[in-house]
Amino acid sequence: MGLSHRMPRLVWLVWTFGVLGYVVAVINRTSLSTLGEIAQHHFHIEATALSIFVFTQILVYSLCQIPVGILLDRFGAIRVMTGGLLIMATGQTAMAFAPDMLWAVIARVCLGIGDAGIFISLIRIVGEWFPVRMLPIMGQLTGLIGQAGQLVAVVPLATLVITQGWTAGFLTLAIVSLLSLTTIVCFVQNKPGEQTILQQLLKRPARQLTISDGPGASKGGFGDLAPVTEAIPVFGPEGSGVKLALRQLLRRPGVRLGFWIHFVTASSLHSFLLLWGAPFLMGGMMLDRQTASFVLSLAVLSTMIGGLVLGPIASRWAHHRINIVLGVVAAIVICWSTVLLLPEPAPVWLLAVLAIVTALGGPTSMIAFDVVRTHTHTNQLGIGTGIINSGAFVAALLIIIGIGLLLDLQGAGTPHTYSTEAFKLAMCCQYVIWTLGITMILIELPKAKRQIRKRRTQR
Protein backbone atom coordinates (compact mmCIF):
# COMPACT_ATOMS: atom_id res chain seq x y z
CA MET A 1 0.00 0.00 0.00
CA GLY A 2 1.42 3.39 -1.01
CA LEU A 3 2.07 6.39 1.15
CA SER A 4 -0.89 8.22 -0.32
CA HIS A 5 -3.15 5.53 1.13
CA ARG A 6 -1.46 5.37 4.52
CA MET A 7 -1.20 9.11 4.99
CA PRO A 8 -4.83 9.94 5.80
CA ARG A 9 -4.90 7.47 8.68
CA LEU A 10 -1.74 8.93 10.20
CA VAL A 11 -2.98 12.50 9.72
CA TRP A 12 -6.23 11.79 11.52
CA LEU A 13 -4.48 9.78 14.25
CA VAL A 14 -2.14 12.68 15.04
CA TRP A 15 -4.97 15.20 14.91
CA THR A 16 -7.27 13.05 17.08
CA PHE A 17 -4.82 12.68 19.95
CA GLY A 18 -3.85 16.34 19.67
CA VAL A 19 -7.50 17.39 19.91
CA LEU A 20 -8.05 15.06 22.87
CA GLY A 21 -5.25 16.92 24.64
CA TYR A 22 -7.07 20.18 23.93
CA VAL A 23 -10.37 18.71 25.23
CA VAL A 24 -8.63 17.82 28.49
CA ALA A 25 -7.17 21.33 28.69
CA VAL A 26 -10.64 22.85 28.25
CA ILE A 27 -12.03 20.59 31.00
CA ASN A 28 -9.27 21.79 33.32
CA ARG A 29 -9.72 25.42 32.29
CA THR A 30 -13.48 25.44 32.92
CA SER A 31 -13.47 23.16 35.96
CA LEU A 32 -14.98 25.91 38.14
CA SER A 33 -17.70 26.83 35.63
CA THR A 34 -20.55 25.25 37.62
CA LEU A 35 -18.67 24.89 40.91
CA GLY A 36 -18.62 28.57 41.85
CA GLU A 37 -21.02 28.29 44.78
CA ILE A 38 -19.46 25.00 45.89
CA ALA A 39 -16.01 26.64 45.83
CA GLN A 40 -17.34 29.58 47.86
CA HIS A 41 -18.67 27.21 50.52
CA HIS A 42 -15.56 25.01 50.39
CA PHE A 43 -13.13 27.89 50.97
CA HIS A 44 -15.56 30.25 52.79
CA ILE A 45 -15.00 33.16 50.39
CA GLU A 46 -17.01 35.97 48.76
CA ALA A 47 -17.49 36.98 45.12
CA THR A 48 -14.28 38.99 44.65
CA ALA A 49 -12.19 36.21 46.18
CA LEU A 50 -13.92 33.69 43.91
CA SER A 51 -13.13 35.93 40.94
CA ILE A 52 -9.47 35.90 41.96
CA PHE A 53 -9.30 32.14 41.30
CA VAL A 54 -10.24 32.48 37.65
CA PHE A 55 -8.73 35.97 37.29
CA THR A 56 -5.34 34.61 38.36
CA GLN A 57 -5.66 31.61 36.06
CA ILE A 58 -6.57 33.72 33.02
CA LEU A 59 -4.00 36.41 33.85
CA VAL A 60 -1.24 33.81 33.96
CA TYR A 61 -2.62 32.20 30.79
CA SER A 62 -2.56 35.55 28.98
CA LEU A 63 0.90 36.56 30.23
CA CYS A 64 2.28 33.18 29.16
CA GLN A 65 1.03 33.41 25.57
CA ILE A 66 4.11 35.13 24.13
CA PRO A 67 6.65 33.14 26.22
CA VAL A 68 4.88 29.93 25.24
CA GLY A 69 4.86 31.07 21.61
CA ILE A 70 8.63 31.52 21.88
CA LEU A 71 8.99 28.02 23.34
CA LEU A 72 6.76 26.69 20.57
CA ASP A 73 8.98 28.18 17.88
CA ARG A 74 12.06 26.87 19.69
CA PHE A 75 11.11 23.37 20.89
CA GLY A 76 8.06 22.34 18.88
CA ALA A 77 4.41 21.68 19.59
CA ILE A 78 4.52 18.21 21.15
CA ARG A 79 7.02 19.18 23.85
CA VAL A 80 4.99 22.25 24.76
CA MET A 81 1.76 20.21 24.92
CA THR A 82 3.40 17.50 27.02
CA GLY A 83 4.80 20.01 29.48
CA GLY A 84 1.47 21.82 29.65
CA LEU A 85 -0.52 18.69 30.47
CA LEU A 86 2.00 17.72 33.16
CA ILE A 87 1.73 21.16 34.79
CA MET A 88 -2.08 21.03 34.66
CA ALA A 89 -2.08 17.60 36.31
CA THR A 90 0.09 19.07 39.07
CA GLY A 91 -2.28 22.01 39.46
CA GLN A 92 -5.40 19.86 39.75
CA THR A 93 -3.68 17.65 42.32
CA ALA A 94 -2.87 20.78 44.33
CA MET A 95 -6.48 21.95 43.95
CA ALA A 96 -7.76 18.61 45.23
CA PHE A 97 -5.85 18.94 48.51
CA ALA A 98 -5.76 22.76 48.85
CA PRO A 99 -6.43 23.58 52.54
CA ASP A 100 -7.11 27.27 51.94
CA MET A 101 -7.46 29.98 49.31
CA LEU A 102 -3.70 30.58 48.96
CA TRP A 103 -3.03 27.00 47.87
CA ALA A 104 -6.05 27.11 45.58
CA VAL A 105 -4.69 30.24 43.86
CA ILE A 106 -1.31 28.52 43.41
CA ALA A 107 -3.14 25.58 41.85
CA ARG A 108 -4.94 27.92 39.42
CA VAL A 109 -1.59 29.49 38.51
CA CYS A 110 -0.38 26.02 37.51
CA LEU A 111 -3.50 25.55 35.40
CA GLY A 112 -2.94 28.86 33.64
CA ILE A 113 0.69 28.03 32.85
CA GLY A 114 -0.10 24.53 31.62
CA ASP A 115 -3.13 25.55 29.58
CA ALA A 116 -1.32 28.43 27.87
CA GLY A 117 0.51 26.32 25.31
CA ILE A 118 -2.06 23.67 24.43
CA PHE A 119 -4.26 25.42 21.89
CA ILE A 120 -1.55 27.34 20.04
CA SER A 121 0.50 24.13 19.83
CA LEU A 122 -2.47 22.30 18.36
CA ILE A 123 -3.03 25.11 15.84
CA ARG A 124 0.63 24.70 14.80
CA ILE A 125 0.16 20.92 14.38
CA VAL A 126 -2.97 21.47 12.27
CA GLY A 127 -1.05 23.91 10.07
CA GLU A 128 1.73 21.37 9.50
CA TRP A 129 -0.48 18.36 8.76
CA PHE A 130 -3.28 19.79 6.61
CA PRO A 131 -3.21 21.62 3.26
CA VAL A 132 -3.79 25.37 3.18
CA ARG A 133 -7.24 25.09 1.65
CA MET A 134 -8.45 23.01 4.63
CA LEU A 135 -7.05 25.19 7.42
CA PRO A 136 -10.12 27.42 8.05
CA ILE A 137 -12.39 24.38 8.28
CA MET A 138 -9.93 22.31 10.33
CA GLY A 139 -9.38 25.25 12.68
CA GLN A 140 -13.11 25.50 13.34
CA LEU A 141 -13.46 21.72 13.67
CA THR A 142 -10.58 21.63 16.14
CA GLY A 143 -12.14 24.36 18.25
CA LEU A 144 -15.56 22.70 17.98
CA ILE A 145 -14.41 19.35 19.35
CA GLY A 146 -12.27 21.03 21.99
CA GLN A 147 -15.34 22.76 23.37
CA ALA A 148 -16.78 19.35 24.22
CA GLY A 149 -14.58 19.62 27.29
CA GLN A 150 -16.90 22.34 28.56
CA LEU A 151 -19.81 19.90 28.50
CA VAL A 152 -17.82 17.61 30.78
CA ALA A 153 -17.14 20.51 33.14
CA VAL A 154 -20.79 21.64 33.13
CA VAL A 155 -22.49 18.36 34.12
CA PRO A 156 -20.31 15.26 34.80
CA LEU A 157 -17.61 17.08 36.78
CA ALA A 158 -20.15 18.97 38.87
CA THR A 159 -21.99 15.71 39.56
CA LEU A 160 -18.74 13.97 40.51
CA VAL A 161 -17.75 16.73 42.94
CA ILE A 162 -21.22 16.86 44.50
CA THR A 163 -21.51 13.08 44.93
CA GLN A 164 -17.90 12.00 45.57
CA GLY A 165 -16.40 15.14 47.06
CA TRP A 166 -14.00 17.93 46.13
CA THR A 167 -10.80 15.86 46.37
CA ALA A 168 -12.07 12.95 44.25
CA GLY A 169 -13.32 15.28 41.52
CA PHE A 170 -10.07 17.19 41.05
CA LEU A 171 -7.85 14.12 41.41
CA THR A 172 -9.83 12.56 38.57
CA LEU A 173 -8.96 15.56 36.40
CA ALA A 174 -5.27 15.14 37.26
CA ILE A 175 -5.35 11.47 36.21
CA VAL A 176 -7.14 12.28 32.94
CA SER A 177 -4.48 14.91 32.18
CA LEU A 178 -1.71 12.34 32.66
CA LEU A 179 -3.49 9.85 30.39
CA SER A 180 -3.76 12.48 27.66
CA LEU A 181 -0.08 13.34 28.14
CA THR A 182 0.77 9.68 27.48
CA THR A 183 -1.07 9.66 24.15
CA ILE A 184 0.73 12.83 23.04
CA VAL A 185 4.10 11.28 23.89
CA CYS A 186 3.32 8.06 22.02
CA PHE A 187 1.40 9.16 18.93
CA VAL A 188 1.71 12.86 18.05
CA GLN A 189 4.37 14.27 15.71
CA ASN A 190 5.11 17.96 15.12
CA LYS A 191 4.88 17.42 11.37
CA PRO A 192 5.22 14.64 8.80
CA GLY A 193 8.59 12.94 8.99
CA GLU A 194 9.44 14.00 12.55
CA GLN A 195 9.62 11.61 15.48
CA THR A 196 7.20 11.37 18.36
CA ILE A 197 8.69 11.92 21.82
CA LEU A 198 8.58 8.16 22.41
CA GLN A 199 10.45 7.52 19.15
CA GLN A 200 13.06 10.09 20.18
CA LEU A 201 13.54 8.37 23.55
CA LEU A 202 13.78 4.92 21.96
CA LYS A 203 15.90 6.28 19.06
CA ARG A 204 13.50 4.90 16.49
CA PRO A 205 13.04 6.55 13.08
CA ALA A 206 9.86 8.35 12.15
CA ARG A 207 7.78 7.41 9.13
CA GLN A 208 8.77 9.54 6.15
CA LEU A 209 5.88 11.07 4.23
CA THR A 210 5.80 13.24 1.13
CA ILE A 211 2.55 14.44 -0.39
CA SER A 212 2.07 17.39 -2.71
CA ASP A 213 -0.46 19.93 -1.51
CA GLY A 214 -0.86 17.80 1.57
CA PRO A 215 0.35 18.14 5.12
CA GLY A 216 3.03 20.73 5.46
CA ALA A 217 2.16 22.34 2.14
CA SER A 218 1.66 25.63 3.93
CA LYS A 219 5.11 25.51 5.48
CA GLY A 220 7.24 28.53 4.93
CA GLY A 221 4.58 30.85 3.55
CA PHE A 222 2.59 33.89 4.49
CA GLY A 223 -0.49 32.90 2.53
CA ASP A 224 -1.13 35.40 -0.23
CA LEU A 225 -0.22 38.66 1.36
CA ALA A 226 2.97 38.96 3.40
CA PRO A 227 6.31 39.78 1.74
CA VAL A 228 8.93 37.06 1.47
CA THR A 229 11.63 39.53 2.54
CA GLU A 230 10.30 39.31 6.12
CA ALA A 231 10.35 35.50 6.15
CA ILE A 232 13.12 35.09 8.72
CA PRO A 233 13.19 32.74 11.71
CA VAL A 234 13.11 33.87 15.32
CA PHE A 235 15.94 31.60 16.48
CA GLY A 236 19.23 30.40 15.07
CA PRO A 237 22.25 32.18 13.59
CA GLU A 238 20.06 33.93 11.02
CA GLY A 239 17.20 34.53 13.43
CA SER A 240 15.63 37.89 14.13
CA GLY A 241 15.51 37.43 17.90
CA VAL A 242 12.44 37.62 20.09
CA LYS A 243 12.34 41.40 20.56
CA LEU A 244 12.69 42.12 16.86
CA ALA A 245 10.09 39.47 16.03
CA LEU A 246 7.64 41.06 18.46
CA ARG A 247 8.25 44.51 17.00
CA GLN A 248 7.78 43.18 13.48
CA LEU A 249 4.54 41.46 14.39
CA LEU A 250 3.05 44.32 16.40
CA ARG A 251 3.85 46.77 13.59
CA ARG A 252 1.57 44.80 11.27
CA PRO A 253 -2.01 46.13 11.34
CA GLY A 254 -3.27 42.66 10.44
CA VAL A 255 -1.77 41.17 13.60
CA ARG A 256 -3.26 43.94 15.73
CA LEU A 257 -6.59 43.46 13.96
CA GLY A 258 -6.51 39.75 14.81
CA PHE A 259 -5.87 40.57 18.47
CA TRP A 260 -8.90 42.86 18.70
CA ILE A 261 -11.11 40.38 16.86
CA HIS A 262 -10.24 37.74 19.44
CA PHE A 263 -10.56 40.31 22.25
CA VAL A 264 -14.15 41.29 21.47
CA THR A 265 -15.70 38.07 20.13
CA ALA A 266 -14.95 35.42 22.76
CA SER A 267 -14.52 37.44 25.96
CA SER A 268 -18.17 37.33 27.06
CA LEU A 269 -18.32 33.61 26.36
CA HIS A 270 -15.20 32.91 28.42
CA SER A 271 -16.36 34.96 31.40
CA PHE A 272 -19.78 33.28 31.18
CA LEU A 273 -18.52 29.70 30.97
CA LEU A 274 -15.38 29.98 33.09
CA LEU A 275 -17.06 31.42 36.19
CA TRP A 276 -20.03 33.76 36.22
CA GLY A 277 -22.55 31.93 34.02
CA ALA A 278 -23.90 29.61 36.71
CA PRO A 279 -24.01 32.25 39.50
CA PHE A 280 -25.73 34.71 37.13
CA LEU A 281 -28.34 32.18 36.08
CA MET A 282 -29.03 30.84 39.58
CA GLY A 283 -28.40 33.88 41.77
CA GLY A 284 -29.46 36.58 39.31
CA MET A 285 -32.07 34.93 37.09
CA MET A 286 -33.39 32.62 39.85
CA LEU A 287 -33.00 29.34 37.95
CA ASP A 288 -32.48 26.04 39.73
CA ARG A 289 -29.18 24.19 39.23
CA GLN A 290 -30.62 21.73 36.71
CA THR A 291 -32.09 24.45 34.49
CA ALA A 292 -28.92 26.55 34.76
CA SER A 293 -26.83 23.55 33.70
CA PHE A 294 -29.16 23.07 30.74
CA VAL A 295 -28.67 26.70 29.63
CA LEU A 296 -24.88 26.41 30.00
CA SER A 297 -24.95 23.18 27.99
CA LEU A 298 -26.82 25.02 25.23
CA ALA A 299 -23.98 27.54 25.14
CA VAL A 300 -21.42 24.77 24.68
CA LEU A 301 -23.51 23.06 21.98
CA SER A 302 -23.95 26.39 20.21
CA THR A 303 -20.18 26.84 20.20
CA MET A 304 -19.76 23.44 18.58
CA ILE A 305 -22.52 23.81 15.99
CA GLY A 306 -21.46 27.38 15.26
CA GLY A 307 -18.00 26.10 14.40
CA LEU A 308 -19.46 23.72 11.81
CA VAL A 309 -21.38 26.58 10.19
CA LEU A 310 -18.82 29.39 10.44
CA GLY A 311 -15.86 27.31 9.23
CA PRO A 312 -17.12 26.85 5.66
CA ILE A 313 -18.56 30.39 5.61
CA ALA A 314 -15.26 31.98 6.67
CA SER A 315 -13.42 29.82 4.14
CA ARG A 316 -15.71 30.63 1.20
CA TRP A 317 -16.32 34.32 1.94
CA ALA A 318 -12.94 35.24 3.43
CA HIS A 319 -13.21 38.83 2.19
CA HIS A 320 -16.32 39.34 4.34
CA ARG A 321 -14.98 37.82 7.55
CA ILE A 322 -14.75 41.17 9.38
CA ASN A 323 -18.43 41.77 8.59
CA ILE A 324 -19.16 38.36 10.12
CA VAL A 325 -17.24 39.39 13.26
CA LEU A 326 -19.09 42.69 13.62
CA GLY A 327 -22.45 41.03 12.99
CA VAL A 328 -21.92 38.39 15.67
CA VAL A 329 -20.72 40.97 18.21
CA ALA A 330 -23.77 43.14 17.47
CA ALA A 331 -26.05 40.15 18.07
CA ILE A 332 -24.32 39.43 21.40
CA VAL A 333 -24.73 43.05 22.53
CA ILE A 334 -28.42 43.07 21.55
CA CYS A 335 -29.18 39.86 23.46
CA TRP A 336 -27.41 41.00 26.63
CA SER A 337 -29.09 44.42 26.45
CA THR A 338 -32.51 42.79 26.16
CA VAL A 339 -31.92 40.59 29.22
CA LEU A 340 -30.41 43.38 31.34
CA LEU A 341 -33.14 45.92 30.53
CA LEU A 342 -36.02 43.68 31.59
CA PRO A 343 -37.46 44.74 34.98
CA GLU A 344 -37.77 41.11 36.12
CA PRO A 345 -35.57 38.03 35.72
CA ALA A 346 -35.57 36.95 32.07
CA PRO A 347 -37.63 33.90 31.06
CA VAL A 348 -35.80 30.66 30.40
CA TRP A 349 -36.33 30.83 26.63
CA LEU A 350 -34.67 34.26 26.47
CA LEU A 351 -31.76 33.09 28.61
CA ALA A 352 -31.38 30.13 26.25
CA VAL A 353 -31.22 32.54 23.29
CA LEU A 354 -28.68 34.64 25.21
CA ALA A 355 -26.47 31.61 25.84
CA ILE A 356 -26.70 30.41 22.23
CA VAL A 357 -25.86 33.81 20.72
CA THR A 358 -23.08 34.60 23.22
CA ALA A 359 -21.53 31.23 22.44
CA LEU A 360 -21.23 32.12 18.74
CA GLY A 361 -18.41 34.44 19.77
CA GLY A 362 -16.24 31.36 20.34
CA PRO A 363 -16.13 30.03 16.77
CA THR A 364 -16.16 33.60 15.42
CA SER A 365 -12.94 34.29 17.33
CA MET A 366 -11.22 31.63 15.19
CA ILE A 367 -11.30 34.15 12.34
CA ALA A 368 -8.54 35.96 14.24
CA PHE A 369 -6.20 33.01 13.63
CA ASP A 370 -6.98 33.06 9.90
CA VAL A 371 -6.06 36.75 9.91
CA VAL A 372 -2.77 36.24 11.74
CA ARG A 373 -1.79 33.36 9.43
CA THR A 374 -2.20 35.76 6.52
CA HIS A 375 0.14 38.33 8.08
CA THR A 376 2.72 36.13 9.83
CA HIS A 377 5.44 33.87 8.49
CA THR A 378 5.52 30.28 9.73
CA ASN A 379 8.82 30.83 11.57
CA GLN A 380 7.15 33.53 13.68
CA LEU A 381 3.71 31.95 13.86
CA GLY A 382 4.13 30.69 17.44
CA ILE A 383 4.66 34.21 18.78
CA GLY A 384 2.01 35.64 16.44
CA THR A 385 -0.58 33.08 17.53
CA GLY A 386 0.30 33.73 21.17
CA ILE A 387 -0.36 37.44 20.72
CA ILE A 388 -3.75 36.74 19.16
CA ASN A 389 -4.77 34.05 21.65
CA SER A 390 -4.24 36.39 24.59
CA GLY A 391 -6.91 38.80 23.32
CA ALA A 392 -10.14 37.22 24.56
CA PHE A 393 -8.55 36.09 27.81
CA VAL A 394 -7.27 39.57 28.64
CA ALA A 395 -10.79 40.87 28.08
CA ALA A 396 -12.39 37.99 29.98
CA LEU A 397 -10.24 38.48 33.07
CA LEU A 398 -11.23 42.17 33.13
CA ILE A 399 -14.90 41.17 32.93
CA ILE A 400 -14.53 38.46 35.58
CA ILE A 401 -12.85 40.66 38.17
CA GLY A 402 -15.17 43.56 37.28
CA ILE A 403 -18.28 41.47 37.96
CA GLY A 404 -16.89 40.27 41.29
CA LEU A 405 -15.98 43.79 42.41
CA LEU A 406 -19.35 45.25 41.40
CA LEU A 407 -21.19 42.49 43.27
CA ASP A 408 -19.16 43.06 46.43
CA LEU A 409 -19.61 46.84 46.22
CA GLN A 410 -23.37 46.27 46.21
CA GLY A 411 -23.17 43.95 49.22
CA ALA A 412 -24.15 40.97 47.05
CA GLY A 413 -20.91 39.01 47.08
CA THR A 414 -22.09 35.65 48.45
CA PRO A 415 -24.68 33.11 47.23
CA HIS A 416 -26.95 34.15 50.11
CA THR A 417 -26.92 37.83 49.04
CA TYR A 418 -27.06 37.47 45.24
CA SER A 419 -29.90 39.42 43.61
CA THR A 420 -31.26 40.14 40.15
CA GLU A 421 -30.55 43.87 40.36
CA ALA A 422 -26.98 43.36 41.58
CA PHE A 423 -26.14 40.93 38.79
CA LYS A 424 -27.69 43.12 36.10
CA LEU A 425 -25.51 46.05 37.14
CA ALA A 426 -22.41 43.87 37.45
CA MET A 427 -22.88 42.38 33.98
CA CYS A 428 -22.88 45.88 32.45
CA CYS A 429 -19.07 45.94 32.69
CA GLN A 430 -19.09 43.98 29.41
CA TYR A 431 -20.10 47.13 27.54
CA VAL A 432 -16.65 48.61 28.15
CA ILE A 433 -15.02 45.61 26.46
CA TRP A 434 -17.44 45.59 23.53
CA THR A 435 -16.98 49.33 22.90
CA LEU A 436 -13.19 49.14 23.05
CA GLY A 437 -12.98 46.05 20.85
CA ILE A 438 -15.29 47.33 18.11
CA THR A 439 -13.56 50.72 18.08
CA MET A 440 -10.11 49.17 17.66
CA ILE A 441 -11.30 46.84 14.89
CA LEU A 442 -12.67 49.82 12.98
CA ILE A 443 -9.34 51.63 13.47
CA GLU A 444 -7.08 48.74 12.43
CA LEU A 445 -9.17 47.41 9.53
CA PRO A 446 -8.43 50.28 7.08
CA LYS A 447 -4.73 50.09 7.98
CA ALA A 448 -4.66 46.34 7.31
CA LYS A 449 -6.40 46.84 3.96
CA ARG A 450 -3.88 49.50 2.93
CA GLN A 451 -1.01 47.18 3.84
CA ILE A 452 -2.56 44.38 1.77
CA ARG A 453 -2.88 46.66 -1.25
CA LYS A 454 0.72 47.83 -0.81
CA ARG A 455 2.07 44.29 -0.66
CA ARG A 456 0.11 43.25 -3.72
CA THR A 457 1.55 46.13 -5.73
CA GLN A 458 5.07 45.17 -4.54
CA ARG A 459 4.58 41.73 -6.03
Buried (B, 14 or more C-beta within 10 A) or exposed (E): EEBEEEBEEBBEBBBBBBBBBBBBBBBBBBBBBBBBBBBBEBBEBBBBBBBBBBBBBBBBBBBBBBBBBBBBBBBBBBBBBBBBBBBBBBBBBBBBEBEEBEBBBBBBBBBBBBBBBBBBBBBBBBBBBBBBEBBBBBBBBBBBBBBBBBBBBBBEBBEBBBEEEBBEBBBBBBEBBBEBBBBBBEBBBBBBBBBBBBBBEEEEEBBEBEBEEBBBBBEEBBBEBBEEEBBBBBBEEEBBEBEEBBEBBBEBBBBBBBBBBBBBBBBBBBBBBBBBBBBBBBBBBBBEBEBBBBBBBBBBBBBBBBBEEBBEBBBEEBEEBBEBBBEBBEBBBEBBEEBBEBEEBBEBEBBBBBBBBBBBBBBBBBBBBBBBBBBBBBBBBBBBBBBBBBBBBBBBBBBBBBBBBBBBBBEBBBBEBBBBEBBBBBBBBBEEBBEBBBEBBEEBBEBBBEBBEEBEEEE
